Amino acid sequence: MQLSEIRNVYGRQLDLILGNTAAADVCGAINTAALHLLPEDTHHPALELCLSVDTPATVRANHPSSPGGSRDLNFRKLDRVKLARLIQEYDWSFLDTNGTIDEDAANFTSAVSSVLSSCCPISYPSPRPLWSDGHLRALKSDFKRALRAHRISRSERHLRTLKYAASAYRSYNRSSVTWLTTPWNVPGYASKPKLVQLLWAPLTYLLTSATAALSLPHTVTY
Protein backbone atom coordinates (compact mmCIF):
# COMPACT_ATOMS: atom_id res chain seq x y z
CA MET A 1 0.00 0.00 0.00
CA GLN A 2 1.06 3.62 -0.55
CA LEU A 3 1.54 5.53 2.71
CA SER A 4 2.45 9.07 1.68
CA GLU A 5 0.12 11.93 0.77
CA ILE A 6 2.77 14.66 0.47
CA ARG A 7 2.65 16.72 -2.72
CA ASN A 8 5.28 19.04 -4.16
CA VAL A 9 4.94 22.80 -4.69
CA TYR A 10 3.13 22.14 -7.96
CA GLY A 11 0.45 20.09 -6.24
CA ARG A 12 1.68 16.82 -7.72
CA GLN A 13 2.70 13.66 -5.92
CA LEU A 14 5.80 12.16 -7.53
CA ASP A 15 7.28 10.38 -4.49
CA LEU A 16 5.66 7.25 -3.11
CA ILE A 17 6.32 5.38 0.13
CA LEU A 18 5.26 1.77 -0.20
CA GLY A 19 4.83 -0.66 2.68
CA ASN A 20 2.92 -3.71 3.77
CA THR A 21 0.33 -3.86 6.53
CA ALA A 22 2.96 -4.36 9.23
CA ALA A 23 4.84 -1.27 8.07
CA ALA A 24 1.65 0.78 8.03
CA ASP A 25 0.94 -0.23 11.63
CA VAL A 26 4.27 1.11 12.93
CA CYS A 27 4.56 4.14 10.63
CA GLY A 28 3.48 7.45 12.09
CA ALA A 29 2.65 10.66 10.26
CA ILE A 30 4.68 11.47 7.15
CA ASN A 31 5.58 15.15 6.81
CA THR A 32 7.87 17.39 4.81
CA ALA A 33 11.24 17.54 6.53
CA ALA A 34 12.16 20.81 8.23
CA LEU A 35 15.85 20.01 7.71
CA HIS A 36 17.40 18.16 4.79
CA LEU A 37 20.92 17.01 3.98
CA LEU A 38 20.97 18.15 0.33
CA PRO A 39 19.52 21.12 -1.56
CA GLU A 40 15.81 20.46 -1.95
CA ASP A 41 14.29 19.80 -5.36
CA THR A 42 10.97 21.58 -5.89
CA HIS A 43 9.62 18.46 -7.60
CA HIS A 44 10.72 16.12 -4.79
CA PRO A 45 10.35 17.55 -1.26
CA ALA A 46 12.35 16.01 1.55
CA LEU A 47 10.18 13.74 3.67
CA GLU A 48 10.45 12.50 7.22
CA LEU A 49 8.53 9.81 9.05
CA CYS A 50 8.46 8.27 12.49
CA LEU A 51 8.49 4.52 13.08
CA SER A 52 7.27 3.10 16.38
CA VAL A 53 9.53 0.09 16.98
CA ASP A 54 9.49 -2.15 20.03
CA THR A 55 12.56 -2.30 22.23
CA PRO A 56 14.71 -5.47 22.03
CA ALA A 57 13.37 -6.55 25.44
CA THR A 58 9.78 -6.31 24.20
CA VAL A 59 10.62 -8.25 21.04
CA ARG A 60 12.26 -11.03 23.07
CA ALA A 61 9.24 -11.19 25.38
CA ASN A 62 6.72 -11.37 22.53
CA HIS A 63 8.80 -13.64 20.30
CA PRO A 64 10.81 -16.01 22.50
CA SER A 65 13.59 -17.86 20.76
CA SER A 66 14.06 -21.61 20.67
CA PRO A 67 15.30 -23.37 23.83
CA GLY A 68 18.84 -23.28 22.49
CA GLY A 69 18.61 -19.59 21.71
CA SER A 70 19.65 -17.93 18.50
CA ARG A 71 23.30 -18.43 17.61
CA ASP A 72 25.61 -17.13 14.93
CA LEU A 73 27.06 -19.61 12.49
CA ASN A 74 30.77 -20.30 12.22
CA PHE A 75 31.24 -19.86 8.47
CA ARG A 76 34.97 -20.57 8.80
CA LYS A 77 34.04 -24.22 9.32
CA LEU A 78 31.35 -24.29 6.64
CA ASP A 79 31.21 -27.52 4.61
CA ARG A 80 31.02 -25.89 1.18
CA VAL A 81 30.71 -29.14 -0.74
CA LYS A 82 27.77 -30.25 1.39
CA LEU A 83 26.19 -26.80 1.12
CA ALA A 84 26.32 -26.91 -2.69
CA ARG A 85 24.83 -30.40 -2.70
CA LEU A 86 21.99 -29.46 -0.34
CA ILE A 87 21.13 -26.38 -2.40
CA GLN A 88 20.92 -28.48 -5.56
CA GLU A 89 18.79 -31.13 -3.87
CA TYR A 90 16.41 -28.74 -2.08
CA ASP A 91 12.86 -28.40 -3.38
CA TRP A 92 12.56 -24.75 -4.38
CA SER A 93 9.17 -25.15 -6.05
CA PHE A 94 7.54 -22.94 -3.42
CA LEU A 95 9.12 -19.94 -5.16
CA ASP A 96 6.84 -20.55 -8.16
CA THR A 97 3.62 -20.29 -6.14
CA ASN A 98 1.38 -17.24 -6.01
CA GLY A 99 2.16 -16.38 -2.41
CA THR A 100 2.71 -12.89 -1.07
CA ILE A 101 6.17 -11.33 -0.87
CA ASP A 102 6.18 -11.79 2.90
CA GLU A 103 5.29 -15.48 2.59
CA ASP A 104 7.93 -16.11 -0.08
CA ALA A 105 10.58 -14.27 1.94
CA ALA A 106 9.70 -16.24 5.08
CA ASN A 107 9.79 -19.57 3.20
CA PHE A 108 13.09 -18.71 1.54
CA THR A 109 14.64 -17.67 4.86
CA SER A 110 13.44 -20.90 6.47
CA ALA A 111 14.89 -22.96 3.61
CA VAL A 112 18.28 -21.26 3.75
CA SER A 113 18.41 -21.57 7.55
CA SER A 114 17.58 -25.27 7.30
CA VAL A 115 20.31 -25.86 4.73
CA LEU A 116 22.94 -23.91 6.66
CA SER A 117 22.14 -25.64 9.96
CA SER A 118 23.01 -28.95 8.29
CA CYS A 119 26.46 -27.95 7.07
CA CYS A 120 27.63 -25.06 9.24
CA PRO A 121 28.38 -25.37 12.98
CA ILE A 122 27.26 -22.84 15.56
CA SER A 123 29.73 -20.16 16.60
CA TYR A 124 29.82 -19.81 20.37
CA PRO A 125 31.09 -16.50 21.75
CA SER A 126 34.33 -16.59 23.69
CA PRO A 127 33.85 -16.09 27.44
CA ARG A 128 37.01 -13.98 27.45
CA PRO A 129 37.21 -10.33 26.36
CA LEU A 130 38.90 -9.46 23.07
CA TRP A 131 41.95 -8.06 24.83
CA SER A 132 42.49 -11.09 27.07
CA ASP A 133 45.91 -12.73 26.97
CA GLY A 134 47.99 -15.02 29.13
CA HIS A 135 49.37 -12.21 31.24
CA LEU A 136 45.92 -10.78 32.02
CA ARG A 137 44.61 -14.23 32.95
CA ALA A 138 47.61 -14.81 35.21
CA LEU A 139 47.02 -11.51 37.00
CA LYS A 140 43.35 -12.38 37.45
CA SER A 141 44.29 -15.76 38.93
CA ASP A 142 46.69 -14.01 41.31
CA PHE A 143 43.91 -11.65 42.39
CA LYS A 144 41.52 -14.55 43.08
CA ARG A 145 44.14 -16.42 45.11
CA ALA A 146 44.97 -13.29 47.09
CA LEU A 147 41.27 -12.69 47.74
CA ARG A 148 40.77 -16.23 49.03
CA ALA A 149 43.83 -15.98 51.25
CA HIS A 150 42.68 -12.66 52.71
CA ARG A 151 39.19 -13.99 53.42
CA ILE A 152 40.71 -16.86 55.39
CA SER A 153 43.40 -15.04 57.38
CA ARG A 154 42.24 -11.39 57.44
CA SER A 155 45.87 -10.51 58.10
CA GLU A 156 47.52 -7.21 57.20
CA ARG A 157 50.06 -8.98 54.98
CA HIS A 158 47.39 -10.69 52.90
CA LEU A 159 45.46 -7.41 52.65
CA ARG A 160 48.52 -5.67 51.18
CA THR A 161 49.00 -8.55 48.76
CA LEU A 162 45.33 -8.37 47.73
CA LYS A 163 45.53 -4.62 47.07
CA TYR A 164 48.70 -5.06 45.03
CA ALA A 165 47.21 -7.91 42.96
CA ALA A 166 43.99 -5.95 42.34
CA SER A 167 45.95 -2.86 41.30
CA ALA A 168 48.15 -4.83 38.90
CA TYR A 169 45.14 -6.53 37.31
CA ARG A 170 43.12 -3.32 36.92
CA SER A 171 46.08 -1.39 35.53
CA TYR A 172 46.91 -3.97 32.87
CA ASN A 173 43.25 -4.56 31.99
CA ARG A 174 42.55 -0.83 31.67
CA SER A 175 45.57 -0.19 29.45
CA SER A 176 44.61 -3.09 27.17
CA VAL A 177 41.01 -1.87 26.78
CA THR A 178 42.09 1.71 26.10
CA TRP A 179 44.50 0.81 23.33
CA LEU A 180 42.22 -1.75 21.75
CA THR A 181 39.00 0.23 21.64
CA THR A 182 40.05 3.88 21.29
CA PRO A 183 42.94 4.09 18.78
CA TRP A 184 41.42 7.22 17.27
CA ASN A 185 42.37 9.16 20.39
CA VAL A 186 46.00 8.89 19.36
CA PRO A 187 47.24 12.14 17.69
CA GLY A 188 47.46 11.78 13.92
CA TYR A 189 45.36 8.63 13.73
CA ALA A 190 42.69 10.11 11.44
CA SER A 191 45.29 11.27 8.91
CA LYS A 192 46.94 7.87 8.60
CA PRO A 193 46.27 5.59 5.57
CA LYS A 194 43.39 3.14 5.83
CA LEU A 195 45.72 0.13 6.09
CA VAL A 196 47.56 1.72 9.00
CA GLN A 197 44.24 2.49 10.70
CA LEU A 198 43.14 -1.14 10.34
CA LEU A 199 46.41 -2.42 11.83
CA TRP A 200 46.72 0.30 14.46
CA ALA A 201 44.64 -1.36 17.17
CA PRO A 202 46.24 -4.85 17.11
CA LEU A 203 49.78 -3.49 16.74
CA THR A 204 49.48 -0.96 19.55
CA TYR A 205 47.81 -3.60 21.70
CA LEU A 206 50.73 -5.99 21.19
CA LEU A 207 53.28 -3.26 21.89
CA THR A 208 51.41 -2.15 25.00
CA SER A 209 51.14 -5.74 26.23
CA ALA A 210 54.87 -6.26 25.76
CA THR A 211 55.68 -3.02 27.59
CA ALA A 212 53.29 -3.76 30.43
CA ALA A 213 54.71 -7.26 30.77
CA LEU A 214 58.10 -5.71 31.55
CA SER A 215 56.73 -3.39 34.24
CA LEU A 216 54.13 -5.63 35.90
CA PRO A 217 54.79 -8.96 37.63
CA HIS A 218 53.68 -12.17 35.94
CA THR A 219 52.74 -13.64 39.31
CA VAL A 220 52.24 -12.41 42.82
CA THR A 221 54.02 -14.36 45.54
CA TYR A 222 52.53 -14.37 49.02
C-alpha positions as CSV (number, residue, x, y, z in Angstrom):
1,M,0.0,0.0,0.0
2,Q,1.1,3.6,-0.6
3,L,1.5,5.5,2.7
4,S,2.5,9.1,1.7
5,E,0.1,11.9,0.8
6,I,2.8,14.7,0.5
7,R,2.6,16.7,-2.7
8,N,5.3,19.0,-4.2
9,V,4.9,22.8,-4.7
10,Y,3.1,22.1,-8.0
11,G,0.4,20.1,-6.2
12,R,1.7,16.8,-7.7
13,Q,2.7,13.7,-5.9
14,L,5.8,12.2,-7.5
15,D,7.3,10.4,-4.5
16,L,5.7,7.3,-3.1
17,I,6.3,5.4,0.1
18,L,5.3,1.8,-0.2
19,G,4.8,-0.7,2.7
20,N,2.9,-3.7,3.8
21,T,0.3,-3.9,6.5
22,A,3.0,-4.4,9.2
23,A,4.8,-1.3,8.1
24,A,1.7,0.8,8.0
25,D,0.9,-0.2,11.6
26,V,4.3,1.1,12.9
27,C,4.6,4.1,10.6
28,G,3.5,7.5,12.1
29,A,2.7,10.7,10.3
30,I,4.7,11.5,7.1
31,N,5.6,15.2,6.8
32,T,7.9,17.4,4.8
33,A,11.2,17.5,6.5
34,A,12.2,20.8,8.2
35,L,15.9,20.0,7.7
36,H,17.4,18.2,4.8
37,L,20.9,17.0,4.0
38,L,21.0,18.1,0.3
39,P,19.5,21.1,-1.6
40,E,15.8,20.5,-1.9
41,D,14.3,19.8,-5.4
42,T,11.0,21.6,-5.9
43,H,9.6,18.5,-7.6
44,H,10.7,16.1,-4.8
45,P,10.4,17.5,-1.3
46,A,12.4,16.0,1.6
47,L,10.2,13.7,3.7
48,E,10.4,12.5,7.2
49,L,8.5,9.8,9.0
50,C,8.5,8.3,12.5
51,L,8.5,4.5,13.1
52,S,7.3,3.1,16.4
53,V,9.5,0.1,17.0
54,D,9.5,-2.2,20.0
55,T,12.6,-2.3,22.2
56,P,14.7,-5.5,22.0
57,A,13.4,-6.5,25.4
58,T,9.8,-6.3,24.2
59,V,10.6,-8.3,21.0
60,R,12.3,-11.0,23.1
61,A,9.2,-11.2,25.4
62,N,6.7,-11.4,22.5
63,H,8.8,-13.6,20.3
64,P,10.8,-16.0,22.5
65,S,13.6,-17.9,20.8
66,S,14.1,-21.6,20.7
67,P,15.3,-23.4,23.8
68,G,18.8,-23.3,22.5
69,G,18.6,-19.6,21.7
70,S,19.6,-17.9,18.5
71,R,23.3,-18.4,17.6
72,D,25.6,-17.1,14.9
73,L,27.1,-19.6,12.5
74,N,30.8,-20.3,12.2
75,F,31.2,-19.9,8.5
76,R,35.0,-20.6,8.8
77,K,34.0,-24.2,9.3
78,L,31.3,-24.3,6.6
79,D,31.2,-27.5,4.6
80,R,31.0,-25.9,1.2
81,V,30.7,-29.1,-0.7
82,K,27.8,-30.3,1.4
83,L,26.2,-26.8,1.1
84,A,26.3,-26.9,-2.7
85,R,24.8,-30.4,-2.7
86,L,22.0,-29.5,-0.3
87,I,21.1,-26.4,-2.4
88,Q,20.9,-28.5,-5.6
89,E,18.8,-31.1,-3.9
90,Y,16.4,-28.7,-2.1
91,D,12.9,-28.4,-3.4
92,W,12.6,-24.8,-4.4
93,S,9.2,-25.1,-6.1
94,F,7.5,-22.9,-3.4
95,L,9.1,-19.9,-5.2
96,D,6.8,-20.6,-8.2
97,T,3.6,-20.3,-6.1
98,N,1.4,-17.2,-6.0
99,G,2.2,-16.4,-2.4
100,T,2.7,-12.9,-1.1
101,I,6.2,-11.3,-0.9
102,D,6.2,-11.8,2.9
103,E,5.3,-15.5,2.6
104,D,7.9,-16.1,-0.1
105,A,10.6,-14.3,1.9
106,A,9.7,-16.2,5.1
107,N,9.8,-19.6,3.2
108,F,13.1,-18.7,1.5
109,T,14.6,-17.7,4.9
110,S,13.4,-20.9,6.5
111,A,14.9,-23.0,3.6
112,V,18.3,-21.3,3.8
113,S,18.4,-21.6,7.5
114,S,17.6,-25.3,7.3
115,V,20.3,-25.9,4.7
116,L,22.9,-23.9,6.7
117,S,22.1,-25.6,10.0
118,S,23.0,-29.0,8.3
119,C,26.5,-27.9,7.1
120,C,27.6,-25.1,9.2
121,P,28.4,-25.4,13.0
122,I,27.3,-22.8,15.6
123,S,29.7,-20.2,16.6
124,Y,29.8,-19.8,20.4
125,P,31.1,-16.5,21.8
126,S,34.3,-16.6,23.7
127,P,33.9,-16.1,27.4
128,R,37.0,-14.0,27.4
129,P,37.2,-10.3,26.4
130,L,38.9,-9.5,23.1
131,W,42.0,-8.1,24.8
132,S,42.5,-11.1,27.1
133,D,45.9,-12.7,27.0
134,G,48.0,-15.0,29.1
135,H,49.4,-12.2,31.2
136,L,45.9,-10.8,32.0
137,R,44.6,-14.2,33.0
138,A,47.6,-14.8,35.2
139,L,47.0,-11.5,37.0
140,K,43.3,-12.4,37.4
141,S,44.3,-15.8,38.9
142,D,46.7,-14.0,41.3
143,F,43.9,-11.7,42.4
144,K,41.5,-14.5,43.1
145,R,44.1,-16.4,45.1
146,A,45.0,-13.3,47.1
147,L,41.3,-12.7,47.7
148,R,40.8,-16.2,49.0
149,A,43.8,-16.0,51.3
150,H,42.7,-12.7,52.7
151,R,39.2,-14.0,53.4
152,I,40.7,-16.9,55.4
153,S,43.4,-15.0,57.4
154,R,42.2,-11.4,57.4
155,S,45.9,-10.5,58.1
156,E,47.5,-7.2,57.2
157,R,50.1,-9.0,55.0
158,H,47.4,-10.7,52.9
159,L,45.5,-7.4,52.7
160,R,48.5,-5.7,51.2
161,T,49.0,-8.6,48.8
162,L,45.3,-8.4,47.7
163,K,45.5,-4.6,47.1
164,Y,48.7,-5.1,45.0
165,A,47.2,-7.9,43.0
166,A,44.0,-6.0,42.3
167,S,45.9,-2.9,41.3
168,A,48.1,-4.8,38.9
169,Y,45.1,-6.5,37.3
170,R,43.1,-3.3,36.9
171,S,46.1,-1.4,35.5
172,Y,46.9,-4.0,32.9
173,N,43.3,-4.6,32.0
174,R,42.5,-0.8,31.7
175,S,45.6,-0.2,29.5
176,S,44.6,-3.1,27.2
177,V,41.0,-1.9,26.8
178,T,42.1,1.7,26.1
179,W,44.5,0.8,23.3
180,L,42.2,-1.8,21.7
181,T,39.0,0.2,21.6
182,T,40.1,3.9,21.3
183,P,42.9,4.1,18.8
184,W,41.4,7.2,17.3
185,N,42.4,9.2,20.4
186,V,46.0,8.9,19.4
187,P,47.2,12.1,17.7
188,G,47.5,11.8,13.9
189,Y,45.4,8.6,13.7
190,A,42.7,10.1,11.4
191,S,45.3,11.3,8.9
192,K,46.9,7.9,8.6
193,P,46.3,5.6,5.6
194,K,43.4,3.1,5.8
195,L,45.7,0.1,6.1
196,V,47.6,1.7,9.0
197,Q,44.2,2.5,10.7
198,L,43.1,-1.1,10.3
199,L,46.4,-2.4,11.8
200,W,46.7,0.3,14.5
201,A,44.6,-1.4,17.2
202,P,46.2,-4.9,17.1
203,L,49.8,-3.5,16.7
204,T,49.5,-1.0,19.5
205,Y,47.8,-3.6,21.7
206,L,50.7,-6.0,21.2
207,L,53.3,-3.3,21.9
208,T,51.4,-2.2,25.0
209,S,51.1,-5.7,26.2
210,A,54.9,-6.3,25.8
211,T,55.7,-3.0,27.6
212,A,53.3,-3.8,30.4
213,A,54.7,-7.3,30.8
214,L,58.1,-5.7,31.6
215,S,56.7,-3.4,34.2
216,L,54.1,-5.6,35.9
217,P,54.8,-9.0,37.6
218,H,53.7,-12.2,35.9
219,T,52.7,-13.6,39.3
220,V,52.2,-12.4,42.8
221,T,54.0,-14.4,45.5
222,Y,52.5,-14.4,49.0
